Amino acid sequence: MANKVLNFFNNKKVKKSKVSKSILDILPFVKIEDYIYLKNGCLEILEVEGKDIFSLQEEEVKDNIFSFQTFLRSYSSDFKLVVMDFPVDTTSQQSYIEYKIKTCTNKFYVDFLNDRLNELKRLEATTMNTEYYIFIFAKDKSSLNDSVVSFKRLFSAVGEIYHIENLKKEKILYKLNNMNSKI
């Protein structure tokens, strides 16, 4: 009897699951031009300027909440608010200070510049900026364009919106898909 049971399980074919060949099969992104083209639509990423509500008066906080509430009731297209932390970038300041160190003849001033350079390196290693992004989704490019225009018009009462470059969009998508990376 035991042999019959073992033969039954040995003869049964196991269905193998299909494994994706690369990460490109999993991720929905196709290309980045003026918009991000997805496998099933389009995406635009806009940066939103943050507000320090802790330094505002109570009445100003209520006004900001009311204007955001009005925006949410008015805007009907698909969007997502994404909050990300990026490290502070001080490379341009560091390169300038390194240039000044090379050209400086005053020893005391060189010591001051070295301290400033070390401070910038420490700041870059330990400090993060919190940035806010809006992801606007649509089925095609024309409806995405309409959604972006509508979003900008309605959100103008809430806060400032900025277009971002494709390189920054790539960094955002990279960080979104690699959450433990520092970038």
C-alpha positions as CSV (number, residue, x, y, z in Angstrom):
1,M,0.0,0.0,0.0
2,A,2.8,2.4,0.9
3,N,4.5,1.7,-2.5
4,K,1.3,2.7,-4.3
5,V,1.1,6.0,-2.5
6,L,4.7,6.8,-3.2
7,N,4.3,5.9,-6.9
8,F,1.3,8.2,-7.1
9,F,3.3,11.2,-5.7
10,N,6.4,10.4,-7.8
11,N,4.4,10.2,-11.1
12,K,2.5,13.5,-10.5
13,K,4.1,16.3,-12.4
14,V,4.9,19.4,-10.4
15,K,3.9,22.7,-12.1
16,K,6.8,25.1,-12.1
17,S,6.1,28.8,-11.6
18,K,7.4,31.2,-14.2
19,V,10.4,33.3,-13.0
20,S,10.9,36.8,-14.5
21,K,14.1,37.1,-16.5
22,S,15.0,40.6,-15.4
23,I,13.9,43.5,-13.3
24,L,12.7,45.1,-16.5
25,D,9.9,42.6,-16.7
26,I,8.6,43.5,-13.2
27,L,8.9,47.3,-13.2
28,P,6.2,49.3,-15.0
29,F,8.5,52.0,-16.4
30,V,9.2,52.1,-20.2
31,K,11.0,55.4,-20.8
32,I,11.5,58.9,-19.6
33,E,11.1,61.8,-22.0
34,D,9.0,64.8,-21.1
35,Y,6.8,62.4,-19.1
36,I,7.4,58.9,-17.7
37,Y,5.8,56.3,-19.9
38,L,4.5,53.3,-18.1
39,K,3.4,49.9,-19.5
40,N,-0.2,50.9,-18.9
41,G,-0.2,54.7,-19.1
42,C,1.8,57.9,-18.3
43,L,3.2,59.5,-15.1
44,E,4.4,63.0,-14.3
45,I,6.3,63.8,-11.1
46,L,6.1,67.4,-9.7
47,E,7.9,68.7,-6.6
48,V,5.9,70.5,-4.0
49,E,7.4,73.0,-1.7
50,G,7.0,72.0,2.0
51,K,5.6,74.3,4.6
52,D,6.7,74.7,8.2
53,I,3.3,74.6,9.9
54,F,4.9,74.6,13.4
55,S,6.1,78.2,12.9
56,L,2.7,79.5,11.7
57,Q,-0.1,81.0,13.7
58,E,-3.1,78.8,14.5
59,E,-5.3,80.7,12.1
60,E,-2.8,80.3,9.2
61,V,-2.6,76.5,9.9
62,K,-6.4,76.3,9.7
63,D,-6.4,78.3,6.4
64,N,-3.8,75.9,4.9
65,I,-5.8,72.9,6.0
66,F,-8.9,74.4,4.5
67,S,-7.3,75.2,1.2
68,F,-5.9,71.7,0.9
69,Q,-9.3,70.3,1.8
70,T,-10.8,72.4,-1.0
71,F,-8.2,71.2,-3.4
72,L,-8.9,67.5,-2.6
73,R,-12.6,68.1,-3.1
74,S,-12.1,69.8,-6.5
75,Y,-9.4,67.6,-8.1
76,S,-10.7,64.3,-9.4
77,S,-7.8,62.7,-11.3
78,D,-5.4,60.1,-9.9
79,F,-2.4,61.3,-8.0
80,K,-0.2,60.2,-5.2
81,L,1.7,62.3,-2.6
82,V,5.2,60.8,-2.0
83,V,7.5,62.0,0.8
84,M,11.2,61.0,0.5
85,D,14.4,61.8,2.4
86,F,17.5,62.7,0.3
87,P,21.0,63.4,1.6
88,V,22.1,67.0,1.6
89,D,24.3,67.6,-1.5
90,T,27.3,69.9,-0.7
91,T,29.6,68.8,-3.5
92,S,29.7,72.2,-5.2
93,Q,30.5,74.0,-1.9
94,Q,33.2,71.4,-1.2
95,S,34.8,71.8,-4.6
96,Y,34.9,75.6,-4.2
97,I,36.5,75.3,-0.8
98,E,39.1,72.8,-2.1
99,Y,39.9,75.3,-4.9
100,K,40.3,78.1,-2.3
101,I,42.6,75.9,-0.2
102,K,44.8,75.3,-3.2
103,T,45.1,79.0,-4.1
104,C,45.3,80.4,-0.5
105,T,48.6,81.6,0.8
106,N,47.5,82.5,4.4
107,K,48.1,79.5,6.8
108,F,45.5,80.6,9.3
109,Y,42.9,81.0,6.5
110,V,43.8,77.5,5.2
111,D,43.1,76.0,8.6
112,F,39.7,77.8,8.7
113,L,38.9,76.5,5.2
114,N,39.9,72.9,6.2
115,D,37.5,73.2,9.2
116,R,34.7,74.4,6.9
117,L,35.4,71.5,4.4
118,N,35.2,68.9,7.2
119,E,32.0,70.5,8.4
120,L,30.5,70.2,4.9
121,K,31.6,66.6,4.6
122,R,30.0,65.8,8.0
123,L,26.9,67.6,7.1
124,E,26.6,65.6,3.9
125,A,27.1,62.3,5.7
126,T,24.5,62.9,8.5
127,T,21.8,65.3,7.3
128,M,18.8,64.5,5.2
129,N,16.3,66.8,3.3
130,T,12.7,65.8,3.3
131,E,11.2,66.4,-0.1
132,Y,7.6,66.2,-1.3
133,Y,6.5,64.9,-4.7
134,I,3.2,64.5,-6.5
135,F,2.8,61.6,-8.9
136,I,0.0,62.3,-11.4
137,F,-1.2,59.3,-13.4
138,A,-3.2,59.1,-16.7
139,K,-4.0,56.6,-19.5
140,D,-2.3,58.6,-22.2
141,K,-0.1,61.7,-22.8
142,S,-3.0,64.1,-23.7
143,S,-5.1,63.2,-20.6
144,L,-1.9,63.5,-18.5
145,N,-1.3,66.9,-19.9
146,D,-4.8,68.0,-19.0
147,S,-4.5,66.5,-15.5
148,V,-1.2,68.4,-14.9
149,V,-2.7,71.7,-16.0
150,S,-5.8,71.1,-13.8
151,F,-3.6,70.1,-10.9
152,K,-1.4,73.2,-11.2
153,R,-4.4,75.5,-11.4
154,L,-6.2,74.0,-8.4
155,F,-3.1,73.5,-6.3
156,S,-1.9,77.1,-6.7
157,A,-4.0,78.1,-3.7
158,V,-2.3,75.5,-1.6
159,G,1.4,75.8,-2.3
160,E,4.2,76.1,-4.9
161,I,4.8,73.4,-7.5
162,Y,8.0,72.9,-9.5
163,H,8.8,70.9,-12.5
164,I,11.8,68.6,-12.0
165,E,14.5,67.4,-14.5
166,N,14.6,63.9,-15.8
167,L,17.8,63.1,-13.9
168,K,16.0,63.9,-10.6
169,K,13.0,61.8,-11.8
170,E,15.4,58.9,-12.3
171,K,16.8,59.4,-8.8
172,I,13.3,59.4,-7.3
173,L,12.3,56.2,-9.1
174,Y,15.5,54.6,-8.1
175,K,15.0,55.5,-4.4
176,L,11.4,54.5,-4.6
177,N,12.4,51.0,-5.8
178,N,15.5,50.8,-3.6
179,M,14.3,52.1,-0.2
180,N,17.5,51.4,1.7
181,S,19.8,53.2,-0.7
182,K,21.3,56.6,0.3
183,I,21.5,57.9,-3.3
